[in-house]
């Protein structure tokens, strides 16, 4: 049974999510603040952590907590679930090593799907490759089972959201995918500018692996396109 | 109150014009000084005359053979041997007398000594003067006589013709008479007449009287000289006129005085050499000195008033060093000064140059026994002459006066020098003062302007605080002002910051309860409910999602503003972005028709293409929302370096006066009705933010035919291919 820790200072939300996840068959612990959570994590790490950024009297308590968790384990999936949705916070959270960043108004099915995806990825890391869910496209390889993307056989570290966006674009190369499509694929619900900043971050990650990377085309007013012609 | 738009600097410069009072004060001061100097000069000059008079007191020898003892002198009768400046050429032509023209006296009917026929008008007259040069008495007669009668060649009589009689009391006291009677033009024939004035014979030739007799068209000229040793202090001339060659009787006698006895003779004043010698000793003095007798007639004179710059100027000789300063002074400053000042002229008309008689209140005073002095202007108003006089006493009688004259040139030069120096100093002080004031005012006004610019930049046109004012550290009033501005802006900034974050904080704070409601509703919907409850859950969920949309919109503008400040900019083609967007809209809004007209040039810009796309979204959304009739016209044109984008839609017009306000935050002019979507009036505000971020401008106006509204945007283009 997977153990999930929820760190959230709002009792009602914590309890709602806790009940939902318990219904899904996970073992869930809820913590209201950072010290309590750290105490428990020092004793035993959960299999997945869902953290709110603002914790009681610490405005950025979630970020601190995320950092401490990352230093304890590099593979532990961490999801930020927060009401703060500014680009700055998103970028901050993802830089600190969170795997995903969800807004609190994400619907239950989305949340469950994201959690499942993360578990699947952490489970499949190092496991034998099942050859039935691979997309290959030039230098790009997408392993849908492991939720992992390779460029020239180099793994590119993407968050789950970013993975699904790449997946959506590369499934039909040359086709323009609107921001709406990308949102649905990535199972997030944000505004256009957030999608734009996600795409920018994806580009940067690919470019840091290969500085000549230019496969993601912006089609103004419509969306993005994976362009294999290099 | 006057409300003239003058800057602080100009005001201070105008105020510094009061410095111009300084030269005036200095000028006044120098004038005062000059008054004292003049007074001093007066006293000095009086002292000089007194000293000289002291040397001449009680020396009757100098005066006794002069006419000084006469109670009065009569012009024409009492002659004055004028000191000539050079020898006279004895040729009968009067050219060399021209310069003494003003000394000549015309003798006519009022000088008649004898007229044979009382009823006959006197028809002769003569012009005459005497002068002295080198021990000789010179003289001439220009006689106007219609009938010149020469001495006949065969007569012994010398008086039966036109002739000249000279009578004098010789220095030895004897009464002597001489006659000049020529037979023809040429060298004078002069004879001594006998002692007895009634006799005219016999005569002895007198060769010491030399000269020429020349006939002219209206008479004759006699030019003569005789040694001064022949002439005493009494002298008379008479012209005898004979008209009839047959009878040769004397018709008229005109003369300077009666010549029949010593008593009747007029005097002649020959300036005394002894006095001149005494005065010569004084001639090292810088003034012109006269000695006059008690009739004001000049006995002696020395010195030149033009050369006499007097004691005052002697100390003023400046060493000429050709430094840059003196060069500048003489080239630029002095010409300027001498527009105001007057240089004492080196030449002026001196009316007394050749005077033989002096008059004036100072002389009158001196002859009354008191010292006196006067100022007078030369006739050409070019110079002021100061004259002082002291009496000369002989036996308790005033026998004459010593007069000293000086121009005030020395003082004027002194004054000019003083004023030059004063002006130099004042100009320096003024220019330095003005400069200092100007710099001070400039610094103050520049500080104030800086403060103004800072405070204008601190707050943008929407009244939001853009940047803080850096409080100045200067401890004066402007520094205070700056500090209080800084604190005002700071407090305002905090407040606007609070307000700005209000919406995002509000949305953030609301998100949590919304999330609570939402997650709770989802739990509900996961459970199987009665159909009645289902309905309410569905309604609640719809409400929650609308609430969520509102929250998203609320934070969108704030987030955009935040991200604009640290966004990566790149070069992109405006034309591509706009045409791409328009293609997208034609898919997205299949129900609407677009009329697109886009130029082919690429219109390269520097900025964020995604934002431009977002701007297009807002504009097109807005147009579609208000459009009542297709098509929506979109055009992109390039004029010079400006890209012009217009979006037109047919539909309701903009309300009056709202064309600017619709771009403000939270302004919505939609009709208050049932709205499909919540609307916060942020769309066009975001459009404006993006436009201004790209240095563009946006405005909305009604179409000219009032059929709809047009949005008109302009962007600067870096290059256009």
HADDOCK unambig.tbl for C-alpha pairs under 7 A between the chains (distance, minus, plus):
assign (segid A and resid 12 and name CA) (segid B and resid 516 and name CA) 6.13 0.50 0.50
assign (segid A and resid 13 and name CA) (segid B and resid 516 and name CA) 5.19 0.50 0.50
assign (segid A and resid 16 and name CA) (segid B and resid 519 and name CA) 6.33 0.50 0.50
assign (segid A and resid 16 and name CA) (segid B and resid 520 and name CA) 6.51 0.50 0.50
assign (segid A and resid 83 and name CA) (segid B and resid 508 and name CA) 5.84 0.50 0.50
assign (segid A and resid 83 and name CA) (segid B and resid 511 and name CA) 5.74 0.50 0.50
assign (segid A and resid 83 and name CA) (segid B and resid 512 and name CA) 6.33 0.50 0.50
assign (segid A and resid 84 and name CA) (segid B and resid 508 and name CA) 6.24 0.50 0.50
assign (segid A and resid 86 and name CA) (segid B and resid 559 and name CA) 6.43 0.50 0.50
assign (segid A and resid 104 and name CA) (segid B and resid 515 and name CA) 5.85 0.50 0.50
assign (segid A and resid 105 and name CA) (segid B and resid 515 and name CA) 5.41 0.50 0.50
assign (segid A and resid 219 and name CA) (segid B and resid 580 and name CA) 6.52 0.50 0.50
assign (segid A and resid 220 and name CA) (segid B and resid 577 and name CA) 5.24 0.50 0.50
assign (segid A and resid 220 and name CA) (segid B and resid 580 and name CA) 5.00 0.50 0.50
assign (segid A and resid 220 and name CA) (segid B and resid 581 and name CA) 5.36 0.50 0.50
assign (segid A and resid 220 and name CA) (segid B and resid 613 and name CA) 6.29 0.50 0.50
assign (segid A and resid 221 and name CA) (segid B and resid 580 and name CA) 5.65 0.50 0.50
assign (segid A and resid 221 and name CA) (segid B and resid 581 and name CA) 3.60 0.50 0.50
assign (segid A and resid 221 and name CA) (segid B and resid 584 and name CA) 5.35 0.50 0.50
assign (segid A and resid 221 and name CA) (segid B and resid 613 and name CA) 5.66 0.50 0.50
assign (segid A and resid 222 and name CA) (segid B and resid 581 and name CA) 6.44 0.50 0.50
assign (segid A and resid 222 and name CA) (segid B and resid 584 and name CA) 4.93 0.50 0.50
